[in-house]
Amino acid sequence: MLGFQNIKQDRLNLQLAPPRKTGEDGDLLLLFQGGSLHAATIHDGVYSGAGANLIAAPTGGFKSDGIGSEFDASAKYIFHKSFVTNVGVGHFFPAS
C-alpha cells in the first residue's frame, strides 16, 4: 500500500449477475460500489499522488479525519465473447 499509508478506506461492493446458461449470449452484469475515505489521524495532511502536501493540518489538527465518500455504478453487457460494452458513473462527496 505504498503511497496510501495515511488513508483508511471502508468499501462495500455489490455485484449482480444472472445465472449463466451454456452457449447463451447477452449477459448483463451490474456493479455498485460505495466507500468512505479517512485520514490516518486528524493531524495528518492531505497529499497529492506525487506525495506533495496539498493541505497541511492546522496546529491543533483537523476537526475530523473524514475526507469524503464515494459512489460508483457500472454495467457490462456481453453481446458475444468478442463484443462487450461497458458504462459507468461515479461521484465523490467531500466531507464537510
Backbone as XML, in Angstrom:
<?xml version="1.0"?>
<chain id="A" units="angstrom">
  <residue number="1" name="MET">
    <atom name="N" x="0.820" y="-1.197" z="0.000"/>
    <atom name="CA" x="0.000" y="0.000" z="0.000"/>
    <atom name="C" x="0.856" y="1.250" z="0.000"/>
  </residue>
  <residue number="2" name="LEU">
    <atom name="N" x="1.969" y="1.228" z="-0.659"/>
    <atom name="CA" x="2.854" y="2.375" z="-0.743"/>
    <atom name="C" x="2.124" y="3.561" z="-1.353"/>
  </residue>
  <residue number="3" name="GLY">
    <atom name="N" x="2.233" y="4.718" z="-0.753"/>
    <atom name="CA" x="1.594" y="5.921" z="-1.267"/>
    <atom name="C" x="0.224" y="6.180" z="-0.670"/>
  </residue>
  <residue number="4" name="PHE">
    <atom name="N" x="-0.392" y="5.195" z="-0.046"/>
    <atom name="CA" x="-1.716" y="5.382" z="0.531"/>
    <atom name="C" x="-1.717" y="5.012" z="2.012"/>
  </residue>
  <residue number="5" name="GLN">
    <atom name="N" x="-0.570" y="5.060" z="2.655"/>
    <atom name="CA" x="-0.467" y="4.618" z="4.034"/>
    <atom name="C" x="-1.096" y="5.578" z="5.024"/>
  </residue>
  <residue number="6" name="ASN">
    <atom name="N" x="-1.450" y="6.771" z="4.606"/>
    <atom name="CA" x="-2.084" y="7.706" z="5.527"/>
    <atom name="C" x="-3.591" y="7.777" z="5.303"/>
  </residue>
  <residue number="7" name="ILE">
    <atom name="N" x="-4.153" y="6.858" z="4.515"/>
    <atom name="CA" x="-5.590" y="6.861" z="4.241"/>
    <atom name="C" x="-6.200" y="5.543" z="4.697"/>
  </residue>
  <residue number="8" name="LYS">
    <atom name="N" x="-7.333" y="5.643" z="5.390"/>
    <atom name="CA" x="-8.132" y="4.469" z="5.749"/>
    <atom name="C" x="-9.358" y="4.482" z="4.847"/>
  </residue>
  <residue number="9" name="GLN">
    <atom name="N" x="-9.747" y="3.314" z="4.368"/>
    <atom name="CA" x="-10.882" y="3.234" z="3.460"/>
    <atom name="C" x="-11.811" y="2.095" z="3.867"/>
  </residue>
  <residue number="10" name="ASP">
    <atom name="N" x="-13.089" y="2.416" z="3.975"/>
    <atom name="CA" x="-14.129" y="1.408" z="4.151"/>
    <atom name="C" x="-14.841" y="1.303" z="2.814"/>
  </residue>
  <residue number="11" name="ARG">
    <atom name="N" x="-15.045" y="0.081" z="2.316"/>
    <atom name="CA" x="-15.596" y="-0.085" z="0.977"/>
    <atom name="C" x="-16.602" y="-1.228" z="0.967"/>
  </residue>
  <residue number="12" name="LEU">
    <atom name="N" x="-17.672" y="-1.048" z="0.200"/>
    <atom name="CA" x="-18.706" y="-2.054" z="0.032"/>
    <atom name="C" x="-18.950" y="-2.252" z="-1.457"/>
  </residue>
  <residue number="13" name="ASN">
    <atom name="N" x="-18.907" y="-3.495" z="-1.914"/>
    <atom name="CA" x="-19.139" y="-3.831" z="-3.323"/>
    <atom name="C" x="-20.332" y="-4.765" z="-3.416"/>
  </residue>
  <residue number="14" name="LEU">
    <atom name="N" x="-21.180" y="-4.543" z="-4.416"/>
    <atom name="CA" x="-22.304" y="-5.415" z="-4.696"/>
    <atom name="C" x="-22.321" y="-5.682" z="-6.189"/>
  </residue>
  <residue number="15" name="GLN">
    <atom name="N" x="-22.164" y="-6.931" z="-6.569"/>
    <atom name="CA" x="-22.168" y="-7.296" z="-7.981"/>
    <atom name="C" x="-23.360" y="-8.208" z="-8.245"/>
  </residue>
  <residue number="16" name="LEU">
    <atom name="N" x="-24.133" y="-7.857" z="-9.264"/>
    <atom name="CA" x="-25.303" y="-8.641" z="-9.643"/>
    <atom name="C" x="-25.069" y="-9.225" z="-11.028"/>
  </residue>
  <residue number="17" name="ALA">
    <atom name="N" x="-25.279" y="-10.520" z="-11.157"/>
    <atom name="CA" x="-25.106" y="-11.198" z="-12.439"/>
    <atom name="C" x="-26.140" y="-12.315" z="-12.539"/>
  </residue>
  <residue number="18" name="PRO">
    <atom name="N" x="-26.809" y="-12.427" z="-13.686"/>
    <atom name="CA" x="-27.786" y="-13.505" z="-13.842"/>
    <atom name="C" x="-27.089" y="-14.856" z="-13.975"/>
  </residue>
  <residue number="19" name="PRO">
    <atom name="N" x="-27.808" y="-15.934" z="-13.676"/>
    <atom name="CA" x="-27.202" y="-17.246" z="-13.884"/>
    <atom name="C" x="-26.873" y="-17.455" z="-15.357"/>
  </residue>
  <residue number="20" name="ARG">
    <atom name="N" x="-25.750" y="-18.065" z="-15.617"/>
    <atom name="CA" x="-25.265" y="-18.259" z="-16.998"/>
    <atom name="C" x="-25.742" y="-19.600" z="-17.544"/>
  </residue>
  <residue number="21" name="LYS">
    <atom name="N" x="-26.345" y="-19.557" z="-18.739"/>
    <atom name="CA" x="-26.733" y="-20.779" z="-19.433"/>
    <atom name="C" x="-25.672" y="-21.090" z="-20.478"/>
  </residue>
  <residue number="22" name="THR">
    <atom name="N" x="-25.295" y="-22.318" z="-20.606"/>
    <atom name="CA" x="-24.234" y="-22.731" z="-21.519"/>
    <atom name="C" x="-24.569" y="-22.333" z="-22.957"/>
  </residue>
  <residue number="23" name="GLY">
    <atom name="N" x="-23.624" y="-21.637" z="-23.602"/>
    <atom name="CA" x="-23.770" y="-21.268" z="-25.005"/>
    <atom name="C" x="-24.684" y="-20.088" z="-25.271"/>
  </residue>
  <residue number="24" name="GLU">
    <atom name="N" x="-25.111" y="-19.361" z="-24.236"/>
    <atom name="CA" x="-26.033" y="-18.244" z="-24.423"/>
    <atom name="C" x="-25.295" y="-16.917" z="-24.341"/>
  </residue>
  <residue number="25" name="ASP">
    <atom name="N" x="-25.581" y="-16.000" z="-25.259"/>
    <atom name="CA" x="-25.011" y="-14.646" z="-25.225"/>
    <atom name="C" x="-26.006" y="-13.704" z="-24.554"/>
  </residue>
  <residue number="26" name="GLY">
    <atom name="N" x="-25.563" y="-12.480" z="-24.285"/>
    <atom name="CA" x="-26.460" y="-11.463" z="-23.749"/>
    <atom name="C" x="-26.475" y="-11.368" z="-22.237"/>
  </residue>
  <residue number="27" name="ASP">
    <atom name="N" x="-25.324" y="-11.467" z="-21.601"/>
    <atom name="CA" x="-25.254" y="-11.321" z="-20.145"/>
    <atom name="C" x="-25.129" y="-9.860" z="-19.750"/>
  </residue>
  <residue number="28" name="LEU">
    <atom name="N" x="-25.852" y="-9.458" z="-18.708"/>
    <atom name="CA" x="-25.756" y="-8.119" z="-18.134"/>
    <atom name="C" x="-25.205" y="-8.256" z="-16.725"/>
  </residue>
  <residue number="29" name="LEU">
    <atom name="N" x="-24.112" y="-7.539" z="-16.443"/>
    <atom name="CA" x="-23.501" y="-7.543" z="-15.117"/>
    <atom name="C" x="-23.588" y="-6.135" z="-14.549"/>
  </residue>
  <residue number="30" name="LEU">
    <atom name="N" x="-24.019" y="-6.007" z="-13.302"/>
    <atom name="CA" x="-24.120" y="-4.709" z="-12.634"/>
    <atom name="C" x="-23.207" y="-4.704" z="-11.422"/>
  </residue>
  <residue number="31" name="LEU">
    <atom name="N" x="-22.498" y="-3.587" z="-11.210"/>
    <atom name="CA" x="-21.600" y="-3.442" z="-10.067"/>
    <atom name="C" x="-21.860" y="-2.101" z="-9.388"/>
  </residue>
  <residue number="32" name="PHE">
    <atom name="N" x="-22.135" y="-2.153" z="-8.094"/>
    <atom name="CA" x="-22.344" y="-0.944" z="-7.285"/>
    <atom name="C" x="-21.280" y="-0.935" z="-6.198"/>
  </residue>
  <residue number="33" name="GLN">
    <atom name="N" x="-20.633" y="0.214" z="-6.007"/>
    <atom name="CA" x="-19.574" y="0.341" z="-5.017"/>
    <atom name="C" x="-19.770" y="1.627" z="-4.229"/>
  </residue>
  <residue number="34" name="GLY">
    <atom name="N" x="-19.530" y="1.542" z="-2.950"/>
    <atom name="CA" x="-19.578" y="2.713" z="-2.087"/>
    <atom name="C" x="-18.368" y="2.690" z="-1.175"/>
  </residue>
  <residue number="35" name="GLY">
    <atom name="N" x="-17.877" y="3.864" z="-0.846"/>
    <atom name="CA" x="-16.694" y="3.908" z="0.006"/>
    <atom name="C" x="-16.636" y="5.169" z="0.835"/>
  </residue>
  <residue number="36" name="SER">
    <atom name="N" x="-15.839" y="5.101" z="1.872"/>
    <atom name="CA" x="-15.626" y="6.236" z="2.763"/>
    <atom name="C" x="-14.122" y="6.349" z="3.019"/>
  </residue>
  <residue number="37" name="LEU">
    <atom name="N" x="-13.568" y="7.531" z="2.795"/>
    <atom name="CA" x="-12.135" y="7.760" z="2.960"/>
    <atom name="C" x="-11.868" y="8.606" z="4.205"/>
  </residue>
  <residue number="38" name="HIS">
    <atom name="N" x="-10.840" y="8.198" z="4.954"/>
    <atom name="CA" x="-10.456" y="8.910" z="6.172"/>
    <atom name="C" x="-8.942" y="9.025" z="6.234"/>
  </residue>
  <residue number="39" name="ALA">
    <atom name="N" x="-8.453" y="10.148" z="6.770"/>
    <atom name="CA" x="-7.018" y="10.301" z="7.020"/>
    <atom name="C" x="-6.637" y="9.424" z="8.206"/>
  </residue>
  <residue number="40" name="ALA">
    <atom name="N" x="-5.380" y="9.046" z="8.282"/>
    <atom name="CA" x="-4.918" y="8.180" z="9.367"/>
    <atom name="C" x="-5.170" y="8.821" z="10.731"/>
  </residue>
  <residue number="41" name="THR">
    <atom name="N" x="-4.904" y="10.114" z="10.848"/>
    <atom name="CA" x="-5.178" y="10.845" z="12.094"/>
    <atom name="C" x="-5.649" y="12.244" z="11.729"/>
  </residue>
  <residue number="42" name="ILE">
    <atom name="N" x="-6.186" y="12.953" z="12.697"/>
    <atom name="CA" x="-6.626" y="14.333" z="12.437"/>
    <atom name="C" x="-5.428" y="15.275" z="12.278"/>
  </residue>
  <residue number="43" name="HIS">
    <atom name="N" x="-4.225" y="14.806" z="12.606"/>
    <atom name="CA" x="-3.018" y="15.631" z="12.493"/>
    <atom name="C" x="-2.267" y="15.400" z="11.191"/>
  </residue>
  <residue number="44" name="ASP">
    <atom name="N" x="-2.791" y="14.529" z="10.319"/>
    <atom name="CA" x="-2.132" y="14.226" z="9.053"/>
    <atom name="C" x="-2.676" y="15.149" z="7.969"/>
  </residue>
  <residue number="45" name="GLY">
    <atom name="N" x="-1.823" y="15.544" z="7.034"/>
    <atom name="CA" x="-2.231" y="16.398" z="5.930"/>
    <atom name="C" x="-2.834" y="15.593" z="4.792"/>
  </residue>
  <residue number="46" name="VAL">
    <atom name="N" x="-3.227" y="16.314" z="3.745"/>
    <atom name="CA" x="-3.756" y="15.692" z="2.531"/>
    <atom name="C" x="-2.694" y="15.845" z="1.451"/>
  </residue>
  <residue number="47" name="TYR">
    <atom name="N" x="-2.353" y="14.737" z="0.801"/>
    <atom name="CA" x="-1.235" y="14.721" z="-0.138"/>
    <atom name="C" x="-1.699" y="14.456" z="-1.563"/>
  </residue>
  <residue number="48" name="SER">
    <atom name="N" x="-0.907" y="14.912" z="-2.532"/>
    <atom name="CA" x="-1.170" y="14.624" z="-3.947"/>
    <atom name="C" x="-0.665" y="13.225" z="-4.276"/>
  </residue>
  <residue number="49" name="GLY">
    <atom name="N" x="-0.954" y="12.762" z="-5.492"/>
    <atom name="CA" x="-0.472" y="11.459" z="-5.924"/>
    <atom name="C" x="1.041" y="11.375" z="-5.946"/>
  </residue>
  <residue number="50" name="ALA">
    <atom name="N" x="1.705" y="12.499" z="-6.138"/>
    <atom name="CA" x="3.166" y="12.530" z="-6.172"/>
    <atom name="C" x="3.780" y="12.634" z="-4.774"/>
  </residue>
  <residue number="51" name="GLY">
    <atom name="N" x="2.945" y="12.799" z="-3.756"/>
    <atom name="CA" x="3.450" y="12.864" z="-2.386"/>
    <atom name="C" x="3.641" y="14.271" z="-1.843"/>
  </residue>
  <residue number="52" name="ALA">
    <atom name="N" x="3.303" y="15.304" z="-2.624"/>
    <atom name="CA" x="3.415" y="16.682" z="-2.139"/>
    <atom name="C" x="2.250" y="16.992" z="-1.201"/>
  </residue>
  <residue number="53" name="ASN">
    <atom name="N" x="2.505" y="17.724" z="-0.154"/>
    <atom name="CA" x="1.480" y="18.091" z="0.815"/>
    <atom name="C" x="0.584" y="19.175" z="0.223"/>
  </residue>
  <residue number="54" name="LEU">
    <atom name="N" x="-0.666" y="18.819" z="-0.114"/>
    <atom name="CA" x="-1.611" y="19.788" z="-0.686"/>
    <atom name="C" x="-2.248" y="20.658" z="0.385"/>
  </residue>
  <residue number="55" name="ILE">
    <atom name="N" x="-2.666" y="20.012" z="1.475"/>
    <atom name="CA" x="-3.317" y="20.732" z="2.566"/>
    <atom name="C" x="-2.661" y="20.281" z="3.871"/>
  </residue>
  <residue number="56" name="ALA">
    <atom name="N" x="-1.966" y="21.185" z="4.501"/>
    <atom name="CA" x="-1.301" y="20.861" z="5.765"/>
    <atom name="C" x="-2.305" y="20.922" z="6.908"/>
  </residue>
  <residue number="57" name="ALA">
    <atom name="N" x="-2.146" y="20.049" z="7.872"/>
    <atom name="CA" x="-3.024" y="20.047" z="9.049"/>
    <atom name="C" x="-2.746" y="21.270" z="9.905"/>
  </residue>
  <residue number="58" name="PRO">
    <atom name="N" x="-3.798" y="21.906" z="10.434"/>
    <atom name="CA" x="-3.580" y="23.028" z="11.337"/>
    <atom name="C" x="-2.876" y="22.556" z="12.613"/>
  </residue>
  <residue number="59" name="THR">
    <atom name="N" x="-2.390" y="23.471" z="13.401"/>
    <atom name="CA" x="-1.627" y="23.143" z="14.600"/>
    <atom name="C" x="-2.376" y="22.182" z="15.521"/>
  </residue>
  <residue number="60" name="GLY">
    <atom name="N" x="-3.646" y="22.395" z="15.729"/>
    <atom name="CA" x="-4.431" y="21.520" z="16.606"/>
    <atom name="C" x="-5.016" y="20.312" z="15.898"/>
  </residue>
  <residue number="61" name="GLY">
    <atom name="N" x="-4.792" y="20.203" z="14.603"/>
    <atom name="CA" x="-5.360" y="19.109" z="13.828"/>
    <atom name="C" x="-6.714" y="19.493" z="13.243"/>
  </residue>
  <residue number="62" name="PHE">
    <atom name="N" x="-7.167" y="18.695" z="12.284"/>
    <atom name="CA" x="-8.482" y="18.918" z="11.687"/>
    <atom name="C" x="-9.574" y="18.554" z="12.681"/>
  </residue>
  <residue number="63" name="LYS">
    <atom name="N" x="-10.813" y="19.022" z="12.459"/>
    <atom name="CA" x="-11.936" y="18.678" z="13.334"/>
    <atom name="C" x="-12.317" y="17.205" z="13.202"/>
  </residue>
  <residue number="64" name="SER">
    <atom name="N" x="-12.075" y="16.634" z="12.014"/>
    <atom name="CA" x="-12.470" y="15.248" z="11.750"/>
    <atom name="C" x="-11.423" y="14.607" z="10.844"/>
  </residue>
  <residue number="65" name="ASP">
    <atom name="N" x="-11.368" y="13.279" z="10.841"/>
    <atom name="CA" x="-10.451" y="12.590" z="9.936"/>
    <atom name="C" x="-11.105" y="12.282" z="8.586"/>
  </residue>
  <residue number="66" name="GLY">
    <atom name="N" x="-12.366" y="12.686" z="8.405"/>
    <atom name="CA" x="-13.112" y="12.389" z="7.177"/>
    <atom name="C" x="-12.600" y="13.158" z="5.975"/>
  </residue>
  <residue number="67" name="ILE">
    <atom name="N" x="-12.382" y="12.451" z="4.859"/>
    <atom name="CA" x="-12.012" y="13.074" z="3.591"/>
    <atom name="C" x="-13.240" y="13.177" z="2.689"/>
  </residue>
  <residue number="68" name="GLY">
    <atom name="N" x="-14.031" y="12.114" z="2.656"/>
    <atom name="CA" x="-15.245" y="12.120" z="1.857"/>
    <atom name="C" x="-15.752" y="10.723" z="1.585"/>
  </residue>
  <residue number="69" name="SER">
    <atom name="N" x="-16.854" y="10.654" z="0.858"/>
    <atom name="CA" x="-17.480" y="9.388" z="0.494"/>
    <atom name="C" x="-17.623" y="9.324" z="-1.015"/>
  </residue>
  <residue number="70" name="GLU">
    <atom name="N" x="-17.712" y="8.106" z="-1.548"/>
    <atom name="CA" x="-17.834" y="7.942" z="-2.985"/>
    <atom name="C" x="-18.878" y="6.884" z="-3.311"/>
  </residue>
  <residue number="71" name="PHE">
    <atom name="N" x="-19.442" y="7.012" z="-4.512"/>
    <atom name="CA" x="-20.387" y="6.024" z="-5.024"/>
    <atom name="C" x="-20.077" y="5.809" z="-6.501"/>
  </residue>
  <residue number="72" name="ASP">
    <atom name="N" x="-20.003" y="4.550" z="-6.906"/>
    <atom name="CA" x="-19.752" y="4.184" z="-8.300"/>
    <atom name="C" x="-20.775" y="3.143" z="-8.721"/>
  </residue>
  <residue number="73" name="ALA">
    <atom name="N" x="-21.251" y="3.250" z="-9.952"/>
    <atom name="CA" x="-22.141" y="2.248" z="-10.529"/>
    <atom name="C" x="-21.658" y="1.963" z="-11.947"/>
  </residue>
  <residue number="74" name="SER">
    <atom name="N" x="-21.622" y="0.703" z="-12.301"/>
    <atom name="CA" x="-21.197" y="0.351" z="-13.656"/>
    <atom name="C" x="-21.988" y="-0.852" z="-14.150"/>
  </residue>
  <residue number="75" name="ALA">
    <atom name="N" x="-22.059" y="-0.953" z="-15.458"/>
    <atom name="CA" x="-22.756" y="-2.067" z="-16.098"/>
    <atom name="C" x="-21.901" y="-2.577" z="-17.243"/>
  </residue>
  <residue number="76" name="LYS">
    <atom name="N" x="-21.982" y="-3.873" z="-17.459"/>
    <atom name="CA" x="-21.245" y="-4.523" z="-18.539"/>
    <atom name="C" x="-22.217" y="-5.446" z="-19.251"/>
  </residue>
  <residue number="77" name="TYR">
    <atom name="N" x="-22.321" y="-5.283" z="-20.564"/>
    <atom name="CA" x="-23.202" y="-6.149" z="-21.354"/>
    <atom name="C" x="-22.351" y="-6.921" z="-22.350"/>
  </residue>
  <residue number="78" name="ILE">
    <atom name="N" x="-22.484" y="-8.227" z="-22.303"/>
    <atom name="CA" x="-21.715" y="-9.091" z="-23.193"/>
    <atom name="C" x="-22.642" y="-9.553" z="-24.320"/>
  </residue>
  <residue number="79" name="PHE">
    <atom name="N" x="-22.466" y="-8.934" z="-25.486"/>
    <atom name="CA" x="-23.253" y="-9.345" z="-26.641"/>
    <atom name="C" x="-22.798" y="-10.714" z="-27.138"/>
  </residue>
  <residue number="80" name="HIS">
    <atom name="N" x="-21.485" y="-10.854" z="-27.177"/>
    <atom name="CA" x="-20.845" y="-12.087" z="-27.633"/>
    <atom name="C" x="-19.449" y="-12.093" z="-27.013"/>
  </residue>
  <residue number="81" name="LYS">
    <atom name="N" x="-18.760" y="-13.195" z="-27.039"/>
    <atom name="CA" x="-17.433" y="-13.273" z="-26.430"/>
    <atom name="C" x="-16.484" y="-12.193" z="-26.932"/>
  </residue>
  <residue number="82" name="SER">
    <atom name="N" x="-16.650" y="-11.769" z="-28.179"/>
    <atom name="CA" x="-15.731" y="-10.786" z="-28.755"/>
    <atom name="C" x="-16.321" y="-9.380" z="-28.836"/>
  </residue>
  <residue number="83" name="PHE">
    <atom name="N" x="-17.535" y="-9.150" z="-28.303"/>
    <atom name="CA" x="-18.154" y="-7.821" z="-28.348"/>
    <atom name="C" x="-18.784" y="-7.519" z="-26.991"/>
  </residue>
  <residue number="84" name="VAL">
    <atom name="N" x="-18.133" y="-6.633" z="-26.250"/>
    <atom name="CA" x="-18.551" y="-6.292" z="-24.884"/>
    <atom name="C" x="-18.651" y="-4.779" z="-24.773"/>
  </residue>
  <residue number="85" name="THR">
    <atom name="N" x="-19.693" y="-4.273" z="-24.099"/>
    <atom name="CA" x="-19.811" y="-2.839" z="-23.832"/>
    <atom name="C" x="-19.811" y="-2.600" z="-22.326"/>
  </residue>
  <residue number="86" name="ASN">
    <atom name="N" x="-19.267" y="-1.461" z="-21.923"/>
    <atom name="CA" x="-19.207" y="-1.071" z="-20.516"/>
    <atom name="C" x="-19.667" y="0.367" z="-20.378"/>
  </residue>
  <residue number="87" name="VAL">
    <atom name="N" x="-20.353" y="0.677" z="-19.291"/>
    <atom name="CA" x="-20.754" y="2.045" z="-18.981"/>
    <atom name="C" x="-20.686" y="2.206" z="-17.459"/>
  </residue>
  <residue number="88" name="GLY">
    <atom name="N" x="-20.362" y="3.400" z="-17.017"/>
    <atom name="CA" x="-20.289" y="3.618" z="-15.574"/>
    <atom name="C" x="-20.391" y="5.083" z="-15.217"/>
  </residue>
  <residue number="89" name="VAL">
    <atom name="N" x="-20.680" y="5.317" z="-13.951"/>
    <atom name="CA" x="-20.782" y="6.677" z="-13.423"/>
    <atom name="C" x="-20.297" y="6.640" z="-11.968"/>
  </residue>
  <residue number="90" name="GLY">
    <atom name="N" x="-19.702" y="7.710" z="-11.540"/>
    <atom name="CA" x="-19.220" y="7.786" z="-10.166"/>
    <atom name="C" x="-19.316" y="9.205" z="-9.650"/>
  </residue>
  <residue number="91" name="HIS">
    <atom name="N" x="-19.365" y="9.341" z="-8.333"/>
    <atom name="CA" x="-19.412" y="10.666" z="-7.727"/>
    <atom name="C" x="-18.693" y="10.631" z="-6.386"/>
  </residue>
  <residue number="92" name="PHE">
    <atom name="N" x="-17.962" y="11.687" z="-6.092"/>
    <atom name="CA" x="-17.260" y="11.853" z="-4.815"/>
    <atom name="C" x="-17.948" y="12.951" z="-4.028"/>
  </residue>
  <residue number="93" name="PHE">
    <atom name="N" x="-18.290" y="12.683" z="-2.778"/>
    <atom name="CA" x="-18.925" y="13.651" z="-1.898"/>
    <atom name="C" x="-17.903" y="14.068" z="-0.844"/>
  </residue>
  <residue number="94" name="PRO">
    <atom name="N" x="-17.333" y="15.275" z="-0.944"/>
    <atom name="CA" x="-16.344" y="15.714" z="0.044"/>
    <atom name="C" x="-16.947" y="15.797" z="1.452"/>
  </residue>
  <residue number="95" name="ALA">
    <atom name="N" x="-16.134" y="15.526" z="2.442"/>
    <atom name="CA" x="-16.577" y="15.655" z="3.830"/>
    <atom name="C" x="-16.785" y="17.132" z="4.151"/>
  </residue>
  <residue number="96" name="SER">
    <atom name="N" x="-17.733" y="17.389" z="5.018"/>
    <atom name="CA" x="-17.984" y="18.797" z="5.369"/>
    <atom name="C" x="-17.434" y="19.134" z="6.723"/>
  </residue>
</chain>
